[in-house]
């Protein structure tokens, strides 16, 4: 879905829950338990193939973010992100994530997975790149002008995205914890993590499910 760990995001979140902290998970301190988002009122996938679409994932994360009892059940850690894995629609991977002030995911993408996330508490900022990166064969890229996109998602706000979406998600507040819900389909096969200096993007790490589950 650590500050560089769903997600993204995720840190993102079925199976015994991952330890806490991470757009997607990376190692972190406090363990939490898995949760079924039964109260979210999520419906089954509407795609012709029976697979969840971007719209299905967005509907799920918005409904789940509005489940106050579920959101309030997430343990929060002032030092790092916390998360629990949820049951997403149609076999998707979903996570409930807590973000202390000043934390974020770092730049990353989600390979072939569609995704969506919604803010349940506080405000999150998403910085994204309007470009599809090559799948292999590079370590450093120079980005063209005009690719940056940014949006702020306050409580109740959500967004969906397609495959190969490159972004970072941040809680820029100095004093308020944020909580969000994230979902991905198919379940994330990998996450590529990047560093960025100006227009230069560098591939730093490739994480696979065993690294965060």
N, C-alpha and C positions, 0 to 999 in steps of 0.2 A: 504496500500500500508506500534510534539515534537520529540525529539531525540529517544524516545522509542515508538512512535506511531504505503495501500495500504498498504505487502506488497509485505508493502510490503506486505516501503515500503512500503500493502502495504502498508509505506503509500501507499497506493494505491489510484480509482476515478469514471449519469443519474439522475436524480433527482436534485433538487437544490444542488449545490456543497457544500461539507463540508467546515467548516472553515479551514484555512490553518495550516499546520505544521504536518507531520507524515509519512515504508514498508507497513504500513497501517496507516490509519488515527487514531489519538487520538486528544483530544482537542487541539486547537491552536488559535493564535490571529487573523489573518486577513482573512475575508471572500473573496471568489472568486466565479465566476459564472461557470455554467456547459457549456461544449463545445462539439460540434459534430465534430468528426475528419473526415469530409467529404473529405477533401483534401488529406487524407493519401493514397487514392487509395486502401484501404483494400478490399479484396475479401471475398466472403462467405465461410462458413466452408466446408472443403474437406472431412471430415470423413464420412464413410459409413452411420452412424447414423444421419448425418446432424448436429452433434455437433462439435464444433471446437476442433481440435487436438492441441498438443503441437506445431506442425509445423505451423498451422494456427495462433496461438497466437503469435509465434515468427515473422512470416511474418507481422502481424499487427503492433506489437510494433516497428519493424524496419522501416516500411513505415511511421508510424506516427512520429517517432523520426526524420525522414528526412524532415518533413514538417516544414520548418523554420518559416513560419508565425505563425503557431500554437504554436510552442515552444517559440517563442519570445513574445507571448501574455500572458504567465504565469506570474502573479505578483510574484516577489521575495522578500523575507523578510530576512534581515541579521541575525535575531534572531532565526528563526525556519523554518521548512519545510513548503512549501505551496503546494496545489494540487487542481486540478479540475477533476471532473469525466468526462469520455469520453464515447462515444457509441462504444463498442467493437463488434467484429464479433460474429454472432450466439448466441446472448444473453449473451455474456461474460461480465464481469465487468472490466473496464479499467480506468486507472488514468494517468494523467500527473503530475509529482511531481518535485518540486524544492528543492535542498539540499544546504543549506549554508555550508561553510567550517567547517569541524569538526563534522558534524551531522551524525546520523545513526539510524537504526531501533531497535537495540537490537536483541537478538536471538528470533526467532519465527518460527512457521510453518503455513500451510494453509489448514489443514484438508484434505478433499477429492478433493480439487481443483487442476487442472493443472495450470501452470503459465508460464509466460515469461516476461522478461523486457529487455529494450535496452537503452543505454545512448545516449541522444541527445546533451548534452553539458558537457564538463568536463570529469572527470574519476571517476568511482565508483569501489569500492572493494567489492566482495562478499566472505564471509567466510561461508562455508557450512559443514554439517556433513553427511557422507556417511552411514546413518543408518536410519531405520524407527523406530520411537519411539512408545511405547505402547499407545493405544488410551486413556486408563483409568487405574486407579488403582495404580498410583504412584505419588509421590511428588518430589523425589530426585533420580537421576540416576548417576552411575559412568560410564563414557564413556571408552570404550576400546581404546588402542593405534591405531593409523593409520586411524582414521575416519575423520580427518580434511582435508578439501579441500579449496583452495583459488584461486581467479582469479581477475584480474583487467580488467575492461571493459571501454576502452576509447571511445570517440565519435564514434558512428556507431556500436559499439560492442553490442552484445545481447546474451542472453541465455534462453533456455526453461528448465522447470523442471516438474517432475511428482508429483503425490499425496504425501502428508506427507513430503514435502521437508522442511528441517530444515536449516535456514540460518540467517545471518545478512548482511545488506547492509550498506556501509559506504562511505561518501565523506571524504577522508583522506587529501585532500588539505588544506593548511593553508590560501589560499587566493582566491580560485576560486569556484564560485557557480557551482553546477552540476544540470542538468535537465535530467529526464528519463521518459520513458513510460512503464507502467505495465499493464498486462491483466491476468485475471483468469477465468477459467471455471470448474465447475459451479461457479456462483457468490459466494464469500466467505461465508460459513455458520458460520465460527468462525475463530479466530486466537488465538493460544496458545502462550503466551510470557514466555520466560525463562531467568533466570540469570545463569551465568556460572563462576565458580571459578576453574581454572585448568581443571581437568577431571570431575568435579562434575557439573551436570546440574540440575537446580531446576525449577519446574513449579511455576510461580509467578502469572499468571493471564490468564483468558479466556475471550476474547472479542468477542462480537457478533455484527451483522450489526448495531443494534440500537446504539451501542457505538460510531460509526464513521460516520453515515449518518444523 
